[in-house]
């Protein structure tokens, strides 16, 4: 019995690693420009740089409710349930630090550079 379990161990490891790669890919939203995914109590990417005039979309893929709030008071989302999203257009260059008002350990930054 023990040798049979060991025979399946490499396949199980491949499945676990593949699932981890998939979860990381989803968290970082590689296929969606200017999108921040909320998953596992994290923003991904945590820090994003966009040109002035760009719109950033946050989408909650967590089963928990989250918010997106600018520390400087420029924007604030409502409570975002699973699959809800919030968008904001950044007209002015600068650094915008944001957090989740329900889980303040969740933080991130949008750096807006001059368009050009």
Buried (B, 14 or more C-beta within 10 A) or exposed (E): EEEEEEEEEEEEEEEEEEEEEEBEEBBBBEEEEBBBBBBEEBBBBBEBEBEBEBEBBBBBBBEBBBBBBBEEEBBEBEEBEEEBBBBBEBEEBEEBBBBBBBBEEBBBBBBBEEEE
